[in-house]
Amino acid sequence: MSKSLFSKIIDREIPADIVYEDNEIISFKDINPAAPIHILIVPKKVIPTLNDLDDKDDYKLIGKMFKVAQKLAKDNNLSVSGFRTVFNCNEDGGQTVYHLHLHLLGGRQFQWPPG
């Protein structure tokens, strides 16, 4: 299996505008933003999709991803106005990179249902 785009960013093989990093998670600005603020929150552990979570540590990692989303929302002044978090899963769900990631979107009004 070849490395995903996100694994290459984690390994610093390709550049990214990194806004947060610790030993388990890296977060960077989306290169094709769907909102004025669009940050991807990515575990360093390779998990292809939400369907591939397989142990309690994976579920703890999901919780940590949301904690990072909360921090980044606050850092980007989105906490009061609001923001959206999204996991896409598989093709029909809109997933294009098969390395689990959480989208943090903000800076504009969102509609429901989403497109």
Biopython code that builds the backbone (N, CA, C, O; Angstrom):
import numpy as np
from Bio.PDB.StructureBuilder import StructureBuilder

atoms = [
    (1, "MET", "N", (0.849, -1.178, 0.000)),
    (1, "MET", "CA", (0.000, 0.000, 0.000)),
    (1, "MET", "C", (0.892, 1.237, 0.000)),
    (1, "MET", "O", (1.798, 1.351, 0.826)),
    (2, "SER", "N", (0.644, 2.150, -0.909)),
    (2, "SER", "CA", (1.466, 3.360, -0.976)),
    (2, "SER", "C", (1.021, 4.356, 0.092)),
    (2, "SER", "O", (-0.105, 4.304, 0.588)),
    (3, "LYS", "N", (1.928, 5.256, 0.428)),
    (3, "LYS", "CA", (1.651, 6.274, 1.442)),
    (3, "LYS", "C", (0.565, 7.226, 0.970)),
    (3, "LYS", "O", (0.519, 7.613, -0.198)),
    (4, "SER", "N", (-0.299, 7.591, 1.889)),
    (4, "SER", "CA", (-1.317, 8.589, 1.569)),
    (4, "SER", "C", (-0.683, 9.972, 1.545)),
    (4, "SER", "O", (0.424, 10.175, 2.044)),
    (5, "LEU", "N", (-1.396, 10.904, 0.965)),
    (5, "LEU", "CA", (-0.973, 12.300, 0.962)),
    (5, "LEU", "C", (-0.703, 12.768, 2.388)),
    (5, "LEU", "O", (0.274, 13.475, 2.637)),
    (6, "PHE", "N", (-1.563, 12.375, 3.321)),
    (6, "PHE", "CA", (-1.405, 12.821, 4.701)),
    (6, "PHE", "C", (-0.187, 12.190, 5.360)),
    (6, "PHE", "O", (0.493, 12.847, 6.149)),
    (7, "SER", "N", (0.102, 10.935, 5.055)),
    (7, "SER", "CA", (1.317, 10.307, 5.594)),
    (7, "SER", "C", (2.557, 11.024, 5.081)),
    (7, "SER", "O", (3.543, 11.162, 5.805)),
    (8, "LYS", "N", (2.511, 11.473, 3.851)),
    (8, "LYS", "CA", (3.643, 12.228, 3.302)),
    (8, "LYS", "C", (3.801, 13.571, 4.003)),
    (8, "LYS", "O", (4.924, 14.035, 4.205)),
    (9, "ILE", "N", (2.692, 14.199, 4.376)),
    (9, "ILE", "CA", (2.767, 15.451, 5.145)),
    (9, "ILE", "C", (3.333, 15.165, 6.537)),
    (9, "ILE", "O", (4.208, 15.890, 7.010)),
    (10, "ILE", "N", (2.841, 14.122, 7.187)),
    (10, "ILE", "CA", (3.334, 13.742, 8.514)),
    (10, "ILE", "C", (4.838, 13.505, 8.476)),
    (10, "ILE", "O", (5.556, 13.921, 9.385)),
    (11, "ASP", "N", (5.318, 12.840, 7.430)),
    (11, "ASP", "CA", (6.746, 12.526, 7.286)),
    (11, "ASP", "C", (7.555, 13.659, 6.679)),
    (11, "ASP", "O", (8.749, 13.505, 6.422)),
    (12, "ARG", "N", (6.907, 14.803, 6.446)),
    (12, "ARG", "CA", (7.551, 16.008, 5.902)),
    (12, "ARG", "C", (8.129, 15.782, 4.497)),
    (12, "ARG", "O", (9.115, 16.406, 4.104)),
    (13, "GLU", "N", (7.492, 14.882, 3.762)),
    (13, "GLU", "CA", (7.899, 14.650, 2.377)),
    (13, "GLU", "C", (7.279, 15.679, 1.447)),
    (13, "GLU", "O", (7.810, 15.948, 0.369)),
    (14, "ILE", "N", (6.162, 16.253, 1.857)),
    (14, "ILE", "CA", (5.548, 17.352, 1.119)),
    (14, "ILE", "C", (5.154, 18.428, 2.132)),
    (14, "ILE", "O", (4.866, 18.114, 3.286)),
    (15, "PRO", "N", (5.139, 19.692, 1.709)),
    (15, "PRO", "CA", (4.853, 20.776, 2.655)),
    (15, "PRO", "C", (3.364, 20.912, 2.964)),
    (15, "PRO", "O", (2.502, 20.489, 2.194)),
    (16, "ALA", "N", (3.101, 21.513, 4.105)),
    (16, "ALA", "CA", (1.733, 21.845, 4.510)),
    (16, "ALA", "C", (1.811, 23.017, 5.473)),
    (16, "ALA", "O", (2.840, 23.247, 6.108)),
    (17, "ASP", "N", (0.722, 23.749, 5.575)),
    (17, "ASP", "CA", (0.626, 24.856, 6.526)),
    (17, "ASP", "C", (0.116, 24.280, 7.849)),
    (17, "ASP", "O", (-1.084, 24.289, 8.126)),
    (18, "ILE", "N", (1.049, 23.781, 8.656)),
    (18, "ILE", "CA", (0.727, 23.086, 9.902)),
    (18, "ILE", "C", (0.347, 24.104, 10.973)),
    (18, "ILE", "O", (1.064, 25.077, 11.207)),
    (19, "VAL", "N", (-0.797, 23.863, 11.622)),
    (19, "VAL", "CA", (-1.279, 24.775, 12.663)),
    (19, "VAL", "C", (-1.281, 24.135, 14.046)),
    (19, "VAL", "O", (-1.438, 24.834, 15.047)),
    (20, "TYR", "N", (-1.109, 22.819, 14.116)),
    (20, "TYR", "CA", (-1.056, 22.116, 15.394)),
    (20, "TYR", "C", (-0.371, 20.780, 15.161)),
    (20, "TYR", "O", (-0.541, 20.146, 14.120)),
    (21, "GLU", "N", (0.412, 20.366, 16.159)),
    (21, "GLU", "CA", (1.014, 19.035, 16.091)),
    (21, "GLU", "C", (1.394, 18.586, 17.487)),
    (21, "GLU", "O", (1.893, 19.369, 18.295)),
    (22, "ASP", "N", (1.149, 17.307, 17.760)),
    (22, "ASP", "CA", (1.663, 16.656, 18.953)),
    (22, "ASP", "C", (2.098, 15.249, 18.547)),
    (22, "ASP", "O", (2.247, 14.975, 17.356)),
    (23, "ASN", "N", (2.300, 14.365, 19.500)),
    (23, "ASN", "CA", (2.823, 13.041, 19.144)),
    (23, "ASN", "C", (1.797, 12.138, 18.467)),
    (23, "ASN", "O", (2.171, 11.114, 17.895)),
    (24, "GLU", "N", (0.500, 12.494, 18.517)),
    (24, "GLU", "CA", (-0.537, 11.655, 17.915)),
    (24, "GLU", "C", (-1.292, 12.295, 16.761)),
    (24, "GLU", "O", (-1.874, 11.592, 15.935)),
    (25, "ILE", "N", (-1.288, 13.613, 16.698)),
    (25, "ILE", "CA", (-2.141, 14.334, 15.748)),
    (25, "ILE", "C", (-1.359, 15.445, 15.068)),
    (25, "ILE", "O", (-0.499, 16.086, 15.673)),
    (26, "ILE", "N", (-1.677, 15.659, 13.799)),
    (26, "ILE", "CA", (-1.174, 16.816, 13.060)),
    (26, "ILE", "C", (-2.383, 17.511, 12.439)),
    (26, "ILE", "O", (-3.321, 16.855, 11.986)),
    (27, "SER", "N", (-2.353, 18.827, 12.422)),
    (27, "SER", "CA", (-3.450, 19.602, 11.832)),
    (27, "SER", "C", (-2.866, 20.648, 10.905)),
    (27, "SER", "O", (-1.871, 21.299, 11.225)),
    (28, "PHE", "N", (-3.495, 20.801, 9.755)),
    (28, "PHE", "CA", (-2.993, 21.745, 8.760)),
    (28, "PHE", "C", (-4.154, 22.292, 7.947)),
    (28, "PHE", "O", (-5.237, 21.709, 7.896)),
    (29, "LYS", "N", (-3.896, 23.437, 7.310)),
    (29, "LYS", "CA", (-4.923, 24.074, 6.488)),
    (29, "LYS", "C", (-5.150, 23.264, 5.220)),
    (29, "LYS", "O", (-4.203, 22.783, 4.597)),
    (30, "ASP", "N", (-6.414, 23.120, 4.849)),
    (30, "ASP", "CA", (-6.778, 22.415, 3.623)),
    (30, "ASP", "C", (-6.308, 23.233, 2.426)),
    (30, "ASP", "O", (-6.484, 24.451, 2.396)),
    (31, "ILE", "N", (-5.710, 22.568, 1.441)),
    (31, "ILE", "CA", (-5.204, 23.299, 0.264)),
    (31, "ILE", "C", (-6.323, 23.685, -0.699)),
    (31, "ILE", "O", (-6.108, 24.481, -1.612)),
    (32, "ASN", "N", (-7.513, 23.127, -0.500)),
    (32, "ASN", "CA", (-8.675, 23.459, -1.320)),
    (32, "ASN", "C", (-9.844, 23.761, -0.378)),
    (32, "ASN", "O", (-10.795, 22.983, -0.297)),
    (33, "PRO", "N", (-9.771, 24.894, 0.334)),
    (33, "PRO", "CA", (-10.734, 25.138, 1.404)),
    (33, "PRO", "C", (-12.174, 25.307, 0.929)),
    (33, "PRO", "O", (-12.445, 25.925, -0.100)),
    (34, "ALA", "N", (-13.087, 24.737, 1.715)),
    (34, "ALA", "CA", (-14.520, 24.867, 1.467)),
    (34, "ALA", "C", (-15.136, 25.966, 2.324)),
    (34, "ALA", "O", (-16.347, 26.184, 2.288)),
    (35, "ALA", "N", (-14.302, 26.655, 3.092)),
    (35, "ALA", "CA", (-14.740, 27.752, 3.961)),
    (35, "ALA", "C", (-13.524, 28.633, 4.228)),
    (35, "ALA", "O", (-12.391, 28.203, 4.010)),
    (36, "PRO", "N", (-13.743, 29.865, 4.698)),
    (36, "PRO", "CA", (-12.601, 30.731, 5.000)),
    (36, "PRO", "C", (-11.594, 30.088, 5.961)),
    (36, "PRO", "O", (-10.387, 30.293, 5.835)),
    (37, "ILE", "N", (-12.101, 29.317, 6.911)),
    (37, "ILE", "CA", (-11.226, 28.519, 7.775)),
    (37, "ILE", "C", (-11.572, 27.060, 7.536)),
    (37, "ILE", "O", (-12.701, 26.630, 7.772)),
    (38, "HIS", "N", (-10.591, 26.304, 7.067)),
    (38, "HIS", "CA", (-10.786, 24.883, 6.782)),
    (38, "HIS", "C", (-9.501, 24.173, 7.176)),
    (38, "HIS", "O", (-8.494, 24.231, 6.471)),
    (39, "ILE", "N", (-9.560, 23.508, 8.307)),
    (39, "ILE", "CA", (-8.395, 22.827, 8.869)),
    (39, "ILE", "C", (-8.688, 21.334, 8.935)),
    (39, "ILE", "O", (-9.794, 20.925, 9.288)),
    (40, "LEU", "N", (-7.692, 20.526, 8.593)),
    (40, "LEU", "CA", (-7.805, 19.075, 8.683)),
    (40, "LEU", "C", (-7.078, 18.603, 9.932)),
    (40, "LEU", "O", (-5.940, 19.000, 10.185)),
    (41, "ILE", "N", (-7.728, 17.766, 10.702)),
    (41, "ILE", "CA", (-7.175, 17.212, 11.934)),
    (41, "ILE", "C", (-6.963, 15.726, 11.670)),
    (41, "ILE", "O", (-7.918, 14.973, 11.481)),
    (42, "VAL", "N", (-5.696, 15.317, 11.659)),
    (42, "VAL", "CA", (-5.314, 14.004, 11.145)),
    (42, "VAL", "C", (-4.527, 13.224, 12.199)),
    (42, "VAL", "O", (-3.546, 13.736, 12.739)),
    (43, "PRO", "N", (-4.946, 11.992, 12.497)),
    (43, "PRO", "CA", (-4.119, 11.184, 13.388)),
    (43, "PRO", "C", (-2.853, 10.742, 12.655)),
    (43, "PRO", "O", (-2.882, 10.492, 11.450)),
    (44, "LYS", "N", (-1.761, 10.648, 13.377)),
    (44, "LYS", "CA", (-0.529, 10.158, 12.759)),
    (44, "LYS", "C", (-0.616, 8.656, 12.502)),
    (44, "LYS", "O", (0.023, 8.139, 11.585)),
    (45, "LYS", "N", (-1.406, 7.962, 13.311)),
    (45, "LYS", "CA", (-1.651, 6.541, 13.067)),
    (45, "LYS", "C", (-2.508, 6.425, 11.812)),
    (45, "LYS", "O", (-3.506, 7.131, 11.669)),
    (46, "VAL", "N", (-2.124, 5.548, 10.917)),
    (46, "VAL", "CA", (-2.891, 5.371, 9.680)),
    (46, "VAL", "C", (-4.125, 4.515, 9.969)),
    (46, "VAL", "O", (-4.031, 3.331, 10.295)),
    (47, "ILE", "N", (-5.270, 5.155, 9.837)),
    (47, "ILE", "CA", (-6.574, 4.495, 9.928)),
    (47, "ILE", "C", (-7.307, 4.947, 8.667)),
    (47, "ILE", "O", (-7.629, 6.129, 8.549)),
    (48, "PRO", "N", (-7.580, 4.049, 7.724)),
    (48, "PRO", "CA", (-8.146, 4.488, 6.444)),
    (48, "PRO", "C", (-9.496, 5.196, 6.545)),
    (48, "PRO", "O", (-9.672, 6.256, 5.944)),
    (49, "THR", "N", (-10.453, 4.637, 7.289)),
    (49, "THR", "CA", (-11.791, 5.221, 7.383)),
    (49, "THR", "C", (-12.338, 5.038, 8.797)),
    (49, "THR", "O", (-11.743, 4.335, 9.614)),
    (50, "LEU", "N", (-13.456, 5.667, 9.074)),
    (50, "LEU", "CA", (-14.131, 5.447, 10.359)),
    (50, "LEU", "C", (-14.486, 3.980, 10.558)),
    (50, "LEU", "O", (-14.517, 3.498, 11.690)),
    (51, "ASN", "N", (-14.755, 3.269, 9.470)),
    (51, "ASN", "CA", (-15.083, 1.845, 9.556)),
    (51, "ASN", "C", (-13.923, 1.008, 10.068)),
    (51, "ASN", "O", (-14.121, -0.131, 10.491)),
    (52, "ASP", "N", (-12.715, 1.558, 10.036)),
    (52, "ASP", "CA", (-11.520, 0.796, 10.400)),
    (52, "ASP", "C", (-11.061, 1.011, 11.837)),
    (52, "ASP", "O", (-10.010, 0.502, 12.227)),
    (53, "LEU", "N", (-11.825, 1.753, 12.630)),
    (53, "LEU", "CA", (-11.499, 1.876, 14.051)),
    (53, "LEU", "C", (-11.643, 0.494, 14.662)),
    (53, "LEU", "O", (-12.658, -0.172, 14.459)),
    (54, "ASP", "N", (-10.621, 0.049, 15.420)),
    (54, "ASP", "CA", (-10.705, -1.339, 15.877)),
    (54, "ASP", "C", (-10.350, -1.588, 17.333)),
    (54, "ASP", "O", (-10.414, -2.731, 17.784)),
    (55, "ASP", "N", (-9.983, -0.577, 18.067)),
    (55, "ASP", "CA", (-9.713, -0.821, 19.480)),
    (55, "ASP", "C", (-9.975, 0.440, 20.289)),
    (55, "ASP", "O", (-10.188, 1.517, 19.732)),
    (56, "LYS", "N", (-9.958, 0.293, 21.607)),
    (56, "LYS", "CA", (-10.316, 1.426, 22.469)),
    (56, "LYS", "C", (-9.370, 2.601, 22.284)),
    (56, "LYS", "O", (-9.782, 3.748, 22.458)),
    (57, "ASP", "N", (-8.103, 2.345, 21.932)),
    (57, "ASP", "CA", (-7.174, 3.453, 21.698)),
    (57, "ASP", "C", (-7.581, 4.271, 20.475)),
    (57, "ASP", "O", (-7.399, 5.488, 20.454)),
    (58, "ASP", "N", (-8.133, 3.603, 19.453)),
    (58, "ASP", "CA", (-8.618, 4.336, 18.279)),
    (58, "ASP", "C", (-9.762, 5.272, 18.676)),
    (58, "ASP", "O", (-9.829, 6.408, 18.206)),
    (59, "TYR", "N", (-10.651, 4.798, 19.534)),
    (59, "TYR", "CA", (-11.783, 5.626, 19.955)),
    (59, "TYR", "C", (-11.322, 6.782, 20.836)),
    (59, "TYR", "O", (-11.894, 7.871, 20.778)),
    (60, "LYS", "N", (-10.299, 6.557, 21.646)),
    (60, "LYS", "CA", (-9.711, 7.652, 22.429)),
    (60, "LYS", "C", (-9.100, 8.694, 21.499)),
    (60, "LYS", "O", (-9.182, 9.895, 21.758)),
    (61, "LEU", "N", (-8.491, 8.226, 20.422)),
    (61, "LEU", "CA", (-7.887, 9.130, 19.444)),
    (61, "LEU", "C", (-8.950, 10.019, 18.791)),
    (61, "LEU", "O", (-8.710, 11.204, 18.556)),
    (62, "ILE", "N", (-10.112, 9.453, 18.502)),
    (62, "ILE", "CA", (-11.216, 10.251, 17.945)),
    (62, "ILE", "C", (-11.597, 11.357, 18.927)),
    (62, "ILE", "O", (-11.810, 12.500, 18.524)),
    (63, "GLY", "N", (-11.681, 11.024, 20.196)),
    (63, "GLY", "CA", (-11.975, 12.033, 21.209)),
    (63, "GLY", "C", (-10.924, 13.123, 21.241)),
    (63, "GLY", "O", (-11.248, 14.302, 21.385)),
    (64, "LYS", "N", (-9.667, 12.733, 21.108)),
    (64, "LYS", "CA", (-8.590, 13.722, 21.101)),
    (64, "LYS", "C", (-8.686, 14.612, 19.865)),
    (64, "LYS", "O", (-8.395, 15.806, 19.937)),
    (65, "MET", "N", (-9.090, 14.039, 18.733)),
    (65, "MET", "CA", (-9.250, 14.840, 17.521)),
    (65, "MET", "C", (-10.294, 15.934, 17.742)),
    (65, "MET", "O", (-10.111, 17.067, 17.298)),
    (66, "PHE", "N", (-11.388, 15.596, 18.428)),
    (66, "PHE", "CA", (-12.408, 16.608, 18.717)),
    (66, "PHE", "C", (-11.896, 17.644, 19.714)),
    (66, "PHE", "O", (-12.257, 18.818, 19.629)),
    (67, "LYS", "N", (-11.069, 17.224, 20.646)),
    (67, "LYS", "CA", (-10.476, 18.182, 21.587)),
    (67, "LYS", "C", (-9.581, 19.170, 20.840)),
    (67, "LYS", "O", (-9.594, 20.364, 21.137)),
    (68, "VAL", "N", (-8.803, 18.678, 19.872)),
    (68, "VAL", "CA", (-7.966, 19.556, 19.045)),
    (68, "VAL", "C", (-8.854, 20.481, 18.216)),
    (68, "VAL", "O", (-8.542, 21.662, 18.064)),
    (69, "ALA", "N", (-9.957, 19.956, 17.678)),
    (69, "ALA", "CA", (-10.893, 20.794, 16.910)),
    (69, "ALA", "C", (-11.424, 21.927, 17.777)),
    (69, "ALA", "O", (-11.519, 23.067, 17.322)),
    (70, "GLN", "N", (-11.767, 21.620, 19.015)),
    (70, "GLN", "CA", (-12.258, 22.644, 19.938)),
    (70, "GLN", "C", (-11.197, 23.719, 20.162)),
    (70, "GLN", "O", (-11.507, 24.910, 20.140)),
    (71, "LYS", "N", (-9.953, 23.309, 20.376)),
    (71, "LYS", "CA", (-8.852, 24.258, 20.586)),
    (71, "LYS", "C", (-8.646, 25.136, 19.355)),
    (71, "LYS", "O", (-8.512, 26.354, 19.466)),
    (72, "LEU", "N", (-8.621, 24.506, 18.179)),
    (72, "LEU", "CA", (-8.387, 25.263, 16.948)),
    (72, "LEU", "C", (-9.557, 26.200, 16.641)),
    (72, "LEU", "O", (-9.350, 27.295, 16.119)),
    (73, "ALA", "N", (-10.777, 25.779, 16.960)),
    (73, "ALA", "CA", (-11.935, 26.665, 16.781)),
    (73, "ALA", "C", (-11.774, 27.900, 17.660)),
    (73, "ALA", "O", (-12.020, 29.022, 17.217)),
    (74, "LYS", "N", (-11.366, 27.691, 18.889)),
    (74, "LYS", "CA", (-11.148, 28.823, 19.799)),
    (74, "LYS", "C", (-10.011, 29.704, 19.290)),
    (74, "LYS", "O", (-10.136, 30.928, 19.271)),
    (75, "ASP", "N", (-8.907, 29.091, 18.880)),
    (75, "ASP", "CA", (-7.750, 29.847, 18.378)),
    (75, "ASP", "C", (-8.092, 30.690, 17.154)),
    (75, "ASP", "O", (-7.480, 31.732, 16.921)),
    (76, "ASN", "N", (-9.080, 30.232, 16.368)),
    (76, "ASN", "CA", (-9.478, 30.927, 15.143)),
    (76, "ASN", "C", (-10.749, 31.751, 15.321)),
    (76, "ASN", "O", (-11.391, 32.131, 14.342)),
    (77, "ASN", "N", (-11.109, 32.024, 16.572)),
    (77, "ASN", "CA", (-12.265, 32.863, 16.906)),
    (77, "ASN", "C", (-13.583, 32.344, 16.331)),
    (77, "ASN", "O", (-14.430, 33.123, 15.894)),
    (78, "LEU", "N", (-13.746, 31.024, 16.337)),
    (78, "LEU", "CA", (-14.972, 30.423, 15.819)),
    (78, "LEU", "C", (-15.918, 29.965, 16.920)),
    (78, "LEU", "O", (-17.062, 29.607, 16.639)),
    (79, "SER", "N", (-15.462, 29.972, 18.159)),
    (79, "SER", "CA", (-16.248, 29.391, 19.253)),
    (79, "SER", "C", (-17.605, 30.051, 19.430)),
    (79, "SER", "O", (-18.587, 29.372, 19.730)),
    (80, "VAL", "N", (-17.676, 31.362, 19.249)),
    (80, "VAL", "CA", (-18.937, 32.079, 19.456)),
    (80, "VAL", "C", (-19.807, 32.039, 18.200)),
    (80, "VAL", "O", (-20.996, 31.731, 18.278)),
    (81, "SER", "N", (-19.221, 32.347, 17.049)),
    (81, "SER", "CA", (-20.001, 32.410, 15.805)),
    (81, "SER", "C", (-20.428, 31.028, 15.331)),
    (81, "SER", "O", (-21.493, 30.882, 14.731)),
    (82, "GLY", "N", (-19.620, 30.026, 15.588)),
    (82, "GLY", "CA", (-19.960, 28.659, 15.224)),
    (82, "GLY", "C", (-19.045, 28.077, 14.166)),
    (82, "GLY", "O", (-18.337, 28.793, 13.458)),
    (83, "PHE", "N", (-19.080, 26.772, 14.083)),
    (83, "PHE", "CA", (-18.240, 26.034, 13.144)),
    (83, "PHE", "C", (-18.867, 24.675, 12.894)),
    (83, "PHE", "O", (-19.833, 24.290, 13.552)),
    (84, "ARG", "N", (-18.311, 23.963, 11.947)),
    (84, "ARG", "CA", (-18.785, 22.620, 11.611)),
    (84, "ARG", "C", (-17.603, 21.662, 11.647)),
    (84, "ARG", "O", (-16.499, 22.010, 11.228)),
    (85, "THR", "N", (-17.841, 20.450, 12.151)),
    (85, "THR", "CA", (-16.848, 19.378, 12.063)),
    (85, "THR", "C", (-17.456, 18.254, 11.241)),
    (85, "THR", "O", (-18.645, 17.957, 11.354)),
    (86, "VAL", "N", (-16.619, 17.627, 10.406)),
    (86, "VAL", "CA", (-17.118, 16.605, 9.485)),
    (86, "VAL", "C", (-16.096, 15.487, 9.327)),
    (86, "VAL", "O", (-14.908, 15.739, 9.123)),
    (87, "PHE", "N", (-16.574, 14.248, 9.424)),
    (87, "PHE", "CA", (-15.831, 13.079, 8.966)),
    (87, "PHE", "C", (-16.526, 12.606, 7.696)),
    (87, "PHE", "O", (-17.743, 12.422, 7.699)),
    (88, "ASN", "N", (-15.794, 12.407, 6.628)),
    (88, "ASN", "CA", (-16.333, 11.774, 5.430)),
    (88, "ASN", "C", (-15.875, 10.322, 5.444)),
    (88, "ASN", "O", (-14.738, 10.034, 5.817)),
    (89, "CYS", "N", (-16.748, 9.408, 5.042)),
    (89, "CYS", "CA", (-16.395, 7.992, 5.071)),
    (89, "CYS", "C", (-16.743, 7.332, 3.741)),
    (89, "CYS", "O", (-17.907, 7.245, 3.350)),
    (90, "ASN", "N", (-15.714, 6.879, 3.072)),
    (90, "ASN", "CA", (-15.806, 6.180, 1.789)),
    (90, "ASN", "C", (-16.336, 7.087, 0.676)),
    (90, "ASN", "O", (-16.640, 8.259, 0.899)),
    (91, "GLU", "N", (-16.435, 6.525, -0.505)),
    (91, "GLU", "CA", (-16.711, 7.315, -1.708)),
    (91, "GLU", "C", (-18.031, 8.085, -1.638)),
    (91, "GLU", "O", (-18.057, 9.288, -1.896)),
    (92, "ASP", "N", (-19.114, 7.411, -1.295)),
    (92, "ASP", "CA", (-20.407, 8.101, -1.246)),
    (92, "ASP", "C", (-20.456, 9.155, -0.148)),
    (92, "ASP", "O", (-21.253, 10.091, -0.220)),
    (93, "GLY", "N", (-19.620, 9.011, 0.855)),
    (93, "GLY", "CA", (-19.542, 9.995, 1.923)),
    (93, "GLY", "C", (-18.641, 11.167, 1.593)),
    (93, "GLY", "O", (-18.544, 12.115, 2.372)),
    (94, "GLY", "N", (-17.978, 11.114, 0.441)),
    (94, "GLY", "CA", (-17.129, 12.217, 0.003)),
    (94, "GLY", "C", (-15.670, 12.104, 0.399)),
    (94, "GLY", "O", (-14.913, 13.062, 0.238)),
    (95, "GLN", "N", (-15.256, 10.941, 0.919)),
    (95, "GLN", "CA", (-13.857, 10.779, 1.315)),
    (95, "GLN", "C", (-12.983, 10.630, 0.077)),
    (95, "GLN", "O", (-13.264, 9.807, -0.795)),
    (96, "THR", "N", (-11.923, 11.430, 0.005)),
    (96, "THR", "CA", (-11.001, 11.360, -1.133)),
    (96, "THR", "C", (-9.606, 10.919, -0.727)),
    (96, "THR", "O", (-8.855, 10.410, -1.559)),
    (97, "VAL", "N", (-9.243, 11.105, 0.539)),
    (97, "VAL", "CA", (-7.954, 10.633, 1.048)),
    (97, "VAL", "C", (-8.268, 9.578, 2.099)),
    (97, "VAL", "O", (-8.941, 9.858, 3.091)),
    (98, "TYR", "N", (-7.775, 8.358, 1.874)),
    (98, "TYR", "CA", (-8.094, 7.250, 2.766)),
    (98, "TYR", "C", (-7.087, 7.161, 3.910)),
    (98, "TYR", "O", (-6.351, 6.187, 4.069)),
    (99, "HIS", "N", (-7.101, 8.230, 4.692)),
    (99, "HIS", "CA", (-6.384, 8.360, 5.962)),
    (99, "HIS", "C", (-7.335, 9.219, 6.789)),
    (99, "HIS", "O", (-7.521, 10.404, 6.514)),
    (100, "LEU", "N", (-7.927, 8.610, 7.795)),
    (100, "LEU", "CA", (-8.952, 9.265, 8.601)),
    (100, "LEU", "C", (-8.592, 10.711, 8.899)),
    (100, "LEU", "O", (-7.447, 11.005, 9.240)),
    (101, "HIS", "N", (-9.558, 11.619, 8.776)),
    (101, "HIS", "CA", (-9.328, 13.024, 9.102)),
    (101, "HIS", "C", (-10.652, 13.713, 9.401)),
    (101, "HIS", "O", (-11.703, 13.374, 8.856)),
    (102, "LEU", "N", (-10.555, 14.688, 10.283)),
    (102, "LEU", "CA", (-11.698, 15.483, 10.701)),
    (102, "LEU", "C", (-11.553, 16.871, 10.104)),
    (102, "LEU", "O", (-10.516, 17.515, 10.261)),
    (103, "HIS", "N", (-12.590, 17.331, 9.422)),
    (103, "HIS", "CA", (-12.599, 18.685, 8.866)),
    (103, "HIS", "C", (-13.150, 19.641, 9.917)),
    (103, "HIS", "O", (-14.184, 19.370, 10.527)),
    (104, "LEU", "N", (-12.465, 20.752, 10.126)),
    (104, "LEU", "CA", (-12.965, 21.866, 10.930)),
    (104, "LEU", "C", (-13.207, 23.011, 9.959)),
    (104, "LEU", "O", (-12.271, 23.507, 9.330)),
    (105, "LEU", "N", (-14.465, 23.433, 9.836)),
    (105, "LEU", "CA", (-14.837, 24.479, 8.888)),
    (105, "LEU", "C", (-15.511, 25.625, 9.621)),
    (105, "LEU", "O", (-16.333, 25.407, 10.510)),
    (106, "GLY", "N", (-15.157, 26.855, 9.243)),
    (106, "GLY", "CA", (-15.785, 28.008, 9.863)),
    (106, "GLY", "C", (-15.511, 29.280, 9.085)),
    (106, "GLY", "O", (-14.851, 29.275, 8.046)),
    (107, "GLY", "N", (-16.038, 30.367, 9.620)),
    (107, "GLY", "CA", (-15.827, 31.662, 8.991)),
    (107, "GLY", "C", (-16.907, 32.057, 8.008)),
    (107, "GLY", "O", (-16.789, 33.080, 7.332)),
    (108, "ARG", "N", (-17.963, 31.256, 7.919)),
    (108, "ARG", "CA", (-19.107, 31.591, 7.070)),
    (108, "ARG", "C", (-20.331, 30.848, 7.584)),
    (108, "ARG", "O", (-20.219, 29.925, 8.391)),
    (109, "GLN", "N", (-21.494, 31.257, 7.108)),
    (109, "GLN", "CA", (-22.753, 30.594, 7.459)),
    (109, "GLN", "C", (-22.875, 29.307, 6.654)),
    (109, "GLN", "O", (-22.665, 29.309, 5.441)),
    (110, "PHE", "N", (-23.210, 28.216, 7.319)),
    (110, "PHE", "CA", (-23.425, 26.941, 6.637)),
    (110, "PHE", "C", (-24.918, 26.668, 6.517)),
    (110, "PHE", "O", (-25.716, 27.183, 7.300)),
    (111, "GLN", "N", (-25.285, 25.872, 5.554)),
    (111, "GLN", "CA", (-26.680, 25.513, 5.299)),
    (111, "GLN", "C", (-26.923, 24.071, 5.718)),
    (111, "GLN", "O", (-25.994, 23.273, 5.844)),
    (112, "TRP", "N", (-28.198, 23.759, 5.931)),
    (112, "TRP", "CA", (-28.589, 22.379, 6.196)),
    (112, "TRP", "C", (-29.773, 22.040, 5.325)),
    (112, "TRP", "O", (-30.700, 22.846, 5.255)),
    (113, "PRO", "N", (-29.808, 20.938, 4.674)),
    (113, "PRO", "CA", (-28.771, 19.913, 4.691)),
    (113, "PRO", "C", (-27.561, 20.330, 3.862)),
    (113, "PRO", "O", (-27.664, 21.177, 2.975)),
    (114, "PRO", "N", (-26.409, 19.722, 4.165)),
    (114, "PRO", "CA", (-25.216, 20.055, 3.378)),
    (114, "PRO", "C", (-25.360, 19.542, 1.948)),
    (114, "PRO", "O", (-26.160, 18.649, 1.668)),
    (115, "GLY", "N", (-24.566, 20.126, 1.051)),
    (115, "GLY", "CA", (-24.608, 19.766, -0.366)),
    (115, "GLY", "C", (-24.217, 18.380, -0.595)),
    (115, "GLY", "O", (-24.202, 17.924, -1.739)),
]
sb = StructureBuilder()
sb.init_structure("model")
sb.init_model(0)
sb.init_chain("A")
sb.init_seg("    ")
for serial, (resi, resn, name, xyz) in enumerate(atoms, 1):
    if name == "N":
        sb.init_residue(resn, " ", resi, " ")
    sb.init_atom(name, np.array(xyz, "f"), 0.0, 1.0, " ", f" {name:<3s}", serial, name[0])
structure = sb.get_structure()
